[in-house]
Amino acid sequence: MLLLFIPIGIMIDLSDRIDKIIAKEVPLGEVIDYYIDFTFYFANFLFPIFLFLSVIWFTSKLANNTEIIAVLSSGVSFTRFLKPYFMGATIVAALAFVMGMFIVPAASKGYNEFKFKYLKSTRNRDRTTTNLFNQLNDNDFIYVSSFNPSTKIGRDFSLEHFESNELKYKISAKNIRWVEKDSIYRLSSYTKRYIGERDDSLIVKPRLDTLFTFNLDDLTPVSYIAETKNLFELNEFIEKERKKGSSNVKTYLLVKYRRWSLPISTFILTVIAVAVSSMKRRGGMGINLAFGILIAFIFIFIDKVFGTLAERSGFSPFWAVALPNITFGCLAFYLLQNAKR
């Protein structure tokens, strides 16, 4: 299934992108790297569906040749008949786990960087660039009203330093710019106010070159940042973002839970596929494939709906990932019992 569909996907994508690739004179090596990353990225994304259709196709062939009836008539139980399927599903689930946790993140980074560098019409669309805030540590908070990743310039910058929940000083600047040549930050219209018990002291300068412990890119990570991190990096990144009070933590958790749910989905979809296609039908394999494709699209639809709920509302990311598996797990159990009968 992978060998059938991935080349078709590459050709469709290339036909859609070829004008932009030629217009921007993208080097051939980068194009080849992009489609290698494209292969891993979409193979992982559609992995459960490919598995589902593969099992339906294979089992329908057995059913149409009356081989399943012969096996069961010889005294083999339906549970024993399922054993090779579960063995295969275990191998596939292990492969999907390794790919999803360690191989696909690297491919996702290359795929998204190429897409936003060459294929998107508006630059910096991959980032949030307005009203940005960050907690650097237990004491320091920074804010900029807008940030341009291309020029490394932030506007209306402020840094507030607290000790024992009391504001000690605040730094403000009209602009903050990263000067890569000198590895410094340049602040224009610089103001630093020290908060005293009885009065404040103020330092004002038209320009100040200084150093900070933060990176301006950390203030506005790309929207796909979680997809580019492996298992261990993602856990550390989520914990770091949670401490900062990032508003995107739910999106990152959704990526994490979906990676863990993929092996579970492998077993659920395998059971559904066997239960649906193990009976010989008058319409043959076509009926089984049509029914399987319908279930696959319903699965994707439900997964997308709950994922959007988790990102846009207070819905739990864990349950957004777990509920589709629970729903289809119950469906798998029902269909399996019906197939046994």
C-alpha positions as CSV (number, residue, x, y, z in Angstrom):
1,M,0.0,0.0,0.0
2,L,2.8,2.4,0.8
3,L,4.6,1.6,-2.5
4,L,1.3,2.2,-4.3
5,F,0.2,5.5,-2.7
6,I,3.4,7.4,-1.8
7,P,4.6,7.8,-5.4
8,I,1.1,9.0,-6.4
9,G,1.2,11.5,-3.5
10,I,4.6,12.7,-4.6
11,M,3.5,13.3,-8.2
12,I,0.4,15.1,-7.1
13,D,2.4,17.3,-4.8
14,L,5.1,18.0,-7.4
15,S,2.5,19.0,-10.0
16,D,1.0,21.4,-7.6
17,R,4.4,22.9,-6.4
18,I,6.5,22.8,-9.6
19,D,5.7,26.5,-10.6
20,K,6.9,27.9,-7.3
21,I,10.0,25.6,-7.2
22,I,11.0,26.7,-10.7
23,A,10.2,30.4,-10.0
24,K,12.3,30.4,-6.8
25,E,15.1,28.4,-8.5
26,V,15.2,25.9,-5.7
27,P,18.4,23.7,-5.8
28,L,17.7,20.1,-7.0
29,G,19.3,18.7,-3.9
30,E,16.9,20.5,-1.6
31,V,13.9,19.3,-3.7
32,I,15.1,15.7,-3.4
33,D,15.6,16.1,0.3
34,Y,12.1,17.6,0.6
35,Y,10.5,14.6,-1.1
36,I,12.4,12.1,1.0
37,D,11.1,14.0,4.1
38,F,7.6,14.2,2.4
39,T,7.6,10.4,2.1
40,F,8.3,9.7,5.8
41,Y,6.0,12.6,6.9
42,F,2.9,11.4,5.1
43,A,3.7,7.7,5.4
44,N,3.6,8.2,9.2
45,F,0.4,10.3,8.9
46,L,-1.5,7.7,6.8
47,F,0.2,4.7,8.4
48,P,-3.0,3.4,10.2
49,I,-5.1,3.9,7.1
50,F,-2.7,2.0,4.9
51,L,-2.5,-0.8,7.5
52,F,-6.3,-0.9,7.7
53,L,-6.8,-1.2,3.9
54,S,-4.0,-3.7,3.6
55,V,-5.6,-6.1,6.2
56,I,-9.0,-5.7,4.5
57,W,-7.5,-6.5,1.0
58,F,-5.6,-9.5,2.3
59,T,-8.4,-10.9,4.4
60,S,-11.0,-10.4,1.7
61,K,-8.9,-12.4,-0.7
62,L,-8.9,-15.3,1.8
63,A,-12.6,-15.0,2.3
64,N,-13.4,-14.9,-1.4
65,N,-11.3,-18.0,-1.9
66,T,-13.3,-19.7,0.9
67,E,-10.0,-20.3,2.7
68,I,-11.3,-18.8,6.0
69,I,-14.2,-21.2,6.0
70,A,-11.9,-24.1,5.4
71,V,-9.6,-23.0,8.3
72,L,-12.5,-22.6,10.8
73,S,-14.2,-25.8,9.6
74,S,-11.0,-27.8,10.5
75,G,-11.5,-26.9,14.1
76,V,-9.3,-23.8,14.4
77,S,-11.0,-21.2,16.6
78,F,-11.5,-17.6,15.4
79,T,-9.3,-16.4,18.3
80,R,-6.5,-18.7,17.0
81,F,-7.2,-17.5,13.5
82,L,-6.5,-13.9,14.7
83,K,-3.1,-14.8,16.2
84,P,-1.0,-14.2,13.1
85,Y,-2.8,-10.8,12.6
86,F,-1.8,-9.8,16.2
87,M,1.7,-10.9,15.6
88,G,1.9,-8.8,12.4
89,A,0.2,-5.9,14.1
90,T,2.8,-6.0,16.9
91,I,5.7,-5.8,14.4
92,V,3.9,-2.9,12.6
93,A,3.1,-1.1,15.9
94,A,6.8,-1.4,17.0
95,L,7.9,0.0,13.6
96,A,5.3,2.8,13.8
97,F,6.5,3.7,17.3
98,V,10.2,3.9,16.4
99,M,9.4,6.0,13.3
100,G,7.0,8.3,15.0
101,M,9.2,9.0,18.0
102,F,12.7,9.2,16.3
103,I,12.6,9.2,12.5
104,V,9.6,11.2,11.5
105,P,10.4,14.3,13.7
106,A,13.6,14.9,11.7
107,A,11.6,14.4,8.4
108,S,8.9,16.8,9.7
109,K,11.5,19.5,10.4
110,G,12.9,19.3,6.8
111,Y,9.4,19.1,5.3
112,N,8.1,22.1,7.1
113,E,11.2,24.3,6.7
114,F,11.2,23.7,3.0
115,K,7.4,24.4,2.8
116,F,7.6,27.7,4.7
117,K,10.9,28.8,3.0
118,Y,9.9,28.2,-0.6
119,L,6.2,27.4,-1.0
120,K,4.3,29.8,1.3
121,S,3.4,33.1,-0.3
122,T,3.5,35.1,3.0
123,R,6.7,35.0,5.1
124,N,6.7,34.2,8.8
125,R,3.2,32.6,8.6
126,D,4.7,29.7,10.5
127,R,5.0,31.9,13.7
128,T,2.8,34.0,16.0
129,T,4.4,37.5,15.8
130,T,2.2,39.7,17.9
131,N,1.6,40.1,21.7
132,L,4.3,37.7,22.7
133,F,5.3,37.0,26.3
134,N,7.6,34.6,28.0
135,Q,8.7,33.6,31.5
136,L,12.5,33.2,31.4
137,N,12.9,31.8,34.9
138,D,11.2,32.2,38.3
139,N,12.0,35.9,38.4
140,D,12.1,37.4,34.9
141,F,9.3,38.0,32.4
142,I,9.6,39.5,28.9
143,Y,7.1,40.9,26.5
144,V,7.1,42.4,22.9
145,S,4.1,43.7,21.1
146,S,5.4,42.4,17.7
147,F,8.4,40.5,16.5
148,N,9.9,40.1,13.0
149,P,11.9,36.8,12.8
150,S,13.6,37.9,9.5
151,T,15.1,41.1,10.9
152,K,15.3,39.9,14.5
153,I,13.5,43.1,15.7
154,G,11.0,43.2,18.5
155,R,8.9,46.3,19.2
156,D,7.7,47.6,22.6
157,F,10.0,45.4,24.6
158,S,9.8,45.1,28.3
159,L,11.5,42.9,30.9
160,E,10.2,42.7,34.5
161,H,12.3,41.3,37.4
162,F,10.5,40.0,40.5
163,E,11.9,38.9,43.9
164,S,9.5,37.4,46.5
165,N,6.6,38.4,44.3
166,E,7.6,42.1,44.3
167,L,8.7,44.0,41.2
168,K,12.3,45.2,41.7
169,Y,13.0,46.7,38.3
170,K,11.6,47.0,34.8
171,I,13.5,47.5,31.5
172,S,11.6,49.1,28.6
173,A,12.6,49.9,25.1
174,K,10.9,51.0,21.9
175,N,12.8,48.3,19.9
176,I,15.1,45.4,20.6
177,R,17.3,44.0,17.9
178,W,19.7,41.1,17.8
179,V,23.0,42.2,16.2
180,E,24.5,38.9,15.0
181,K,27.8,40.4,14.0
182,D,28.6,41.5,17.6
183,S,26.4,38.9,19.4
184,I,24.5,41.6,21.4
185,Y,21.1,43.0,21.8
186,R,20.6,46.6,20.8
187,L,17.8,48.5,22.6
188,S,16.6,51.9,21.4
189,S,14.8,54.4,23.7
190,Y,16.1,52.4,26.7
191,T,14.6,52.9,30.2
192,K,15.3,51.1,33.4
193,R,13.2,51.8,36.4
194,Y,14.3,50.5,39.9
195,I,11.4,50.2,42.3
196,G,12.2,51.4,45.8
197,E,10.3,51.3,49.0
198,R,9.8,55.1,49.1
199,D,10.9,56.3,45.6
200,D,12.0,55.0,42.3
201,S,15.2,55.6,40.3
202,L,15.3,55.9,36.6
203,I,18.0,55.3,34.0
204,V,17.3,56.6,30.4
205,K,19.5,56.2,27.4
206,P,18.8,56.7,23.6
207,R,20.5,53.4,22.9
208,L,22.1,50.6,24.8
209,D,24.0,47.5,23.6
210,T,23.7,44.7,26.2
211,L,23.5,40.9,26.7
212,F,20.5,38.8,27.8
213,T,20.2,35.1,28.7
214,F,17.3,34.6,26.3
215,N,17.1,34.0,22.6
216,L,14.6,36.0,20.7
217,D,13.7,33.0,18.6
218,D,12.5,31.3,21.8
219,L,9.9,34.0,22.2
220,T,8.1,32.9,19.0
221,P,8.8,29.2,18.2
222,V,7.5,28.0,14.8
223,S,4.0,26.5,14.9
224,Y,5.3,23.0,14.0
225,I,8.1,23.0,16.6
226,A,6.7,20.0,18.6
227,E,6.5,17.8,15.5
228,T,10.3,18.2,15.0
229,K,11.4,16.9,18.4
230,N,12.0,13.3,19.3
231,L,10.5,11.5,22.3
232,F,13.0,12.8,24.9
233,E,13.3,16.3,23.4
234,L,9.5,16.7,23.3
235,N,9.1,15.8,27.0
236,E,11.8,18.4,28.0
237,F,10.3,21.0,25.6
238,I,6.7,20.6,27.0
239,E,8.0,20.9,30.6
240,K,9.9,24.0,29.7
241,E,6.9,25.6,27.9
242,R,4.6,24.7,30.8
243,K,6.9,26.6,33.2
244,K,6.9,29.6,30.9
245,G,3.1,29.6,30.9
246,S,3.0,29.1,27.1
247,S,-0.4,29.2,25.5
248,N,0.5,26.5,23.1
249,V,1.1,23.7,25.6
250,K,-2.1,22.0,24.7
251,T,-1.0,21.8,21.0
252,Y,2.3,20.3,22.1
253,L,0.6,17.7,24.3
254,L,-1.7,16.8,21.5
255,V,1.3,15.9,19.3
256,K,2.8,13.9,22.2
257,Y,-0.3,11.8,22.9
258,R,-0.9,11.2,19.2
259,R,2.5,9.6,18.9
260,W,1.7,7.2,21.8
261,S,-1.8,6.4,20.4
262,L,-0.5,5.3,17.0
263,P,0.6,1.8,18.1
264,I,-2.8,1.3,20.0
265,S,-4.7,2.4,16.8
266,T,-2.7,-0.3,14.9
267,F,-4.3,-3.1,16.9
268,I,-7.8,-1.6,16.9
269,L,-7.9,-1.0,13.2
270,T,-6.4,-4.5,12.6
271,V,-9.3,-6.1,14.5
272,I,-11.9,-4.0,12.7
273,A,-10.4,-4.8,9.3
274,V,-10.4,-8.6,10.0
275,A,-13.9,-8.5,11.5
276,V,-15.3,-6.6,8.5
277,S,-13.6,-8.6,5.7
278,S,-13.5,-12.2,7.1
279,M,-17.0,-13.0,5.8
280,K,-17.5,-13.9,2.2
281,R,-19.9,-11.3,0.6
282,R,-21.8,-11.2,-2.6
283,G,-20.2,-7.9,-3.6
284,G,-16.7,-9.4,-3.0
285,M,-13.7,-7.3,-2.0
286,G,-15.2,-4.1,-3.4
287,I,-17.8,-4.0,-0.7
288,N,-15.3,-4.6,2.1
289,L,-12.9,-1.9,0.8
290,A,-15.8,0.6,0.5
291,F,-16.9,-0.1,4.0
292,G,-13.3,0.1,5.2
293,I,-12.6,3.4,3.5
294,L,-15.8,4.8,5.1
295,I,-14.7,3.7,8.6
296,A,-11.2,5.1,7.9
297,F,-12.6,8.5,7.0
298,I,-14.9,8.6,10.0
299,F,-11.9,7.8,12.2
300,I,-9.9,10.6,10.7
301,F,-12.8,13.0,11.0
302,I,-13.5,12.2,14.7
303,D,-9.7,12.5,15.4
304,K,-9.6,16.0,13.7
305,V,-12.7,17.2,15.5
306,F,-11.4,16.3,19.0
307,G,-8.0,17.6,18.1
308,T,-9.4,21.0,17.1
309,L,-11.5,21.0,20.4
310,A,-8.4,20.5,22.4
311,E,-6.5,23.3,20.6
312,R,-9.2,25.8,20.6
313,S,-11.0,25.2,23.9
314,G,-10.5,23.8,27.4
315,F,-10.9,20.2,26.2
316,S,-8.2,17.8,27.5
317,P,-5.6,16.8,24.9
318,F,-5.4,13.4,26.5
319,W,-9.1,12.7,26.0
320,A,-9.0,14.3,22.5
321,V,-6.6,11.5,21.5
322,A,-8.1,8.7,23.7
323,L,-11.8,9.1,22.8
324,P,-11.4,8.1,19.1
325,N,-9.5,5.0,20.2
326,I,-12.0,4.2,22.9
327,T,-14.9,4.6,20.4
328,F,-13.4,2.5,17.7
329,G,-12.1,0.0,20.3
330,C,-15.8,-0.6,21.3
331,L,-16.7,-0.9,17.6
332,A,-13.8,-3.4,17.1
333,F,-15.1,-5.5,20.0
334,Y,-18.7,-5.5,18.7
335,L,-17.6,-6.4,15.1
336,L,-15.3,-9.1,16.4
337,Q,-18.1,-10.8,18.4
338,N,-20.4,-10.6,15.4
339,A,-17.7,-12.1,13.1
340,K,-17.2,-15.0,15.6
341,R,-20.9,-15.8,15.4
